[in-house]
């Protein structure tokens, strides 16, 4: 229900130094029509639009991941944008660390017109299960996940209404480290 923000998020993915293999926009039961500009991108084959019944964040993310066959996944919320080098930087880390399940730190949080905030939880060392049990040091839009690891752990747990991302990080960390950028 925030089409203007969706367009900004998609534009930030399209502006990447390393182009995204696929862009899927999941409409989780919204009541606002998709913008004409987004429909034009779909018609041009640059974006896939997927409408699902409202089931929450985890449900929407799992639905999008289910139709993607790329090696890496990154879940970008409508109110987030990526720096132009985010995908390249995160993919380079995963390419260099084949046992890593994810790479984290692809951005900083920004609210409105305020300057970007410094990372709240700087991720400077590989994260393992024990470290993540002490707190959620990651945010979804700044974390790239290996698709095969995502599938192995069953994706996001749809029954968890909040902190579904933390649950995913904990499951992934049991398979291998989450590397910092």
Rosetta blueprint (number, residue, H / E / L):
1 X L
2 X L
3 X H
4 X H
5 X H
6 X H
7 X H
8 X H
9 X H
10 X H
11 X H
12 X H
13 X H
14 X H
15 X L
16 X L
17 X L
18 X L
19 X L
20 X L
21 X L
22 X L
23 X L
24 X E
25 X E
26 X E
27 X E
28 X E
29 X L
30 X L
31 X L
32 X L
33 X L
34 X L
35 X L
36 X H
37 X H
38 X H
39 X H
40 X H
41 X H
42 X H
43 X H
44 X L
45 X L
46 X L
47 X L
48 X E
49 X E
50 X E
51 X E
52 X E
53 X L
54 X L
55 X L
56 X L
57 X H
58 X H
59 X H
60 X H
61 X H
62 X H
63 X H
64 X H
65 X H
66 X H
67 X L
68 X L
69 X L
70 X L
71 X L
72 X E
73 X E
74 X E
75 X L
76 X L
77 X L
78 X L
79 X L
80 X L
81 X L
82 X L
83 X L
84 X L
85 X L
86 X H
87 X H
88 X H
89 X H
90 X H
91 X H
92 X H
93 X H
94 X H
95 X H
96 X H
97 X L
98 X L
99 X L
100 X L
101 X L
102 X E
103 X E
104 X E
105 X L
106 X L
107 X L
108 X L
109 X L
110 X L
111 X L
112 X L
113 X L
114 X L
115 X L
116 X L
117 X L
118 X L
119 X L
120 X L
121 X L
122 X L
123 X L
124 X L
125 X L
126 X L
127 X E
128 X L
129 X H
130 X H
131 X H
132 X H
133 X H
134 X L
135 X L
136 X L
137 X L
138 X L
139 X L
140 X H
141 X H
142 X H
143 X E
144 X E
145 X E
146 X E
147 X H
148 X H
149 X H
150 X H
151 X H
152 X H
153 X L
154 X L
155 X L
156 X L
157 X L
158 X L
159 X L
160 X L
161 X L
162 X L
163 X L
164 X H
165 X H
166 X H
167 X H
168 X H
169 X H
170 X H
171 X H
172 X H
173 X H
174 X L
175 X L
176 X L
177 X L
178 X E
179 X E
180 X E
181 X L
